[in-house]
Amino acid sequence: MQSRGDNRTVNQSAESDAYPRGIKLGVDVGTVRVGVAVCDLDGILATPLKTLERNAKKNTDVRVLAALAAELGAVQVFVGLPRTLKGEERASARMATDYAELLARALAARGSDIPVQLVDERLSTVTAHRNLHEAGMSSRNHRKVVDQVAAAGILQHAIDMQKARGTDVGSRVFAVSQPGLSGDAAAVNAQQAVPGINVQSSENGRQQ
């Protein structure tokens, strides 16, 4: 007969297999700045980490972020996917998806298989501004930290959902191997390259 202690051990093991335990990063992508946040090994609390200047021409910030993820030993990177209140994806969502693909490529170039996953980030920046106001920070100083605070909101949402659902969340993005290939086409390309991987297209809705 199995004891309660044994049951607890089995349940904890099943939960740890459902999603990776360890340091995770949250990323808030903007046209000018990219906010980065990090959580502890147990995925309890997400905290702001740093703000990177976005360099869309050379993508130096993407490489810095990939190096940071590897240096910290991150097990996942969550990139916020902006949607409208109706759940629609527009230009900002396309930008976030493209950035996630670039990051996946930069990680792959370093020989790293850290998964990059898109998660819903509706109103994360609005919430970040409100939290900074409530903390007593003047609006003129928001720009310095609001992106990383928004990234912390994205990450906290992701790790809270993992625990609540007992499974992984988000939609994994893979490195684009062909120039000009992005979005669902990249997902299909990745699925063909790695047999057995089931990638959802945006037509069916990304897993959240």
Buried (B, 14 or more C-beta within 10 A) or exposed (E): EEEEEEEEEEEEEEBEEBBBBBBBBBBBBBEEBBBBBBBEEEBEEBBBBBBBEBEEEEBEBBBBBBBBBBEBEBBBBBBBBBBEEEEEBEEBBBBBBBBBBBBBBBBBEBEBEBBBBBBBBBBBBEBBBEBBEEEEBEEEEBEEBBBBBBBBBBBBBBBBBBBEEEEBBBBBBBBBEEEEBBBBEBBBBBBEEEEEEEBEBEEEEBBB
